[in-house]
Structure formats: structure tokens, C-alpha cells
Amino acid sequence: MDFRLKGGMPGMPTLPPQLPALLTMLGAGSAFLGLMLLLNEWLLRWLVAGVFLLIGGLLLIVAWRAKRMLG
């Protein structure tokens, strides 16, 4: 089966032209973060703590709004 990405298949969306640049930037950023984590182990602690703080804060906001909606 031959897929033509330029013209696209009928009913299928075409690939965005910015996709290669976006994937390149995401890949380079991930590689840079991995290198930084290899060199600075304390950075991993800060990243994990930041993720838990973000999730906890979002859960608190949702809980407060739900409490306000229920009375």
C-alpha cells in the first residue's frame, strides 16, 4: 500500500510543515535535559519535587472549586 504524505490520503489530515522543526527542538531539549541530569543529580530532585507541587496545587484548586460548587 502506498501512502502519499504530500497529497494525503482521502479523509486523512496532512502532516503540518512545522513538524520536523518541532520534533528537532523537542529531541534536542530532551537530550540536553538528560545530559544535565547526568551531570547534576540534585536537578532530578528539584524536577520531581516541582512535578509533585504542581499536581498537588492543581488538585487543591479543583477541590476548592468543587467545594464552592457543592455549597
Stockholm file with secondary structure:
# STOCKHOLM 1.0

chainA/1-71         MDFRLKGGMPGMPTLPPQLPALLTMLGAGSAFLGLMLLLNEWLLRWLVAGVFLLIGGLLLIVAWRAKRMLG
#=GR chainA/1-71 SS CCCCTTTCCTTSCCCCTTHHHHHHHHHHHHHHHHHHHHHCHHHHHHHHHHHHHHHHHHHHHHHHHHHHHHC
#=GC SS_cons        CCCCTTTCCTTSCCCCTTHHHHHHHHHHHHHHHHHHHHHCHHHHHHHHHHHHHHHHHHHHHHHHHHHHHHC
//
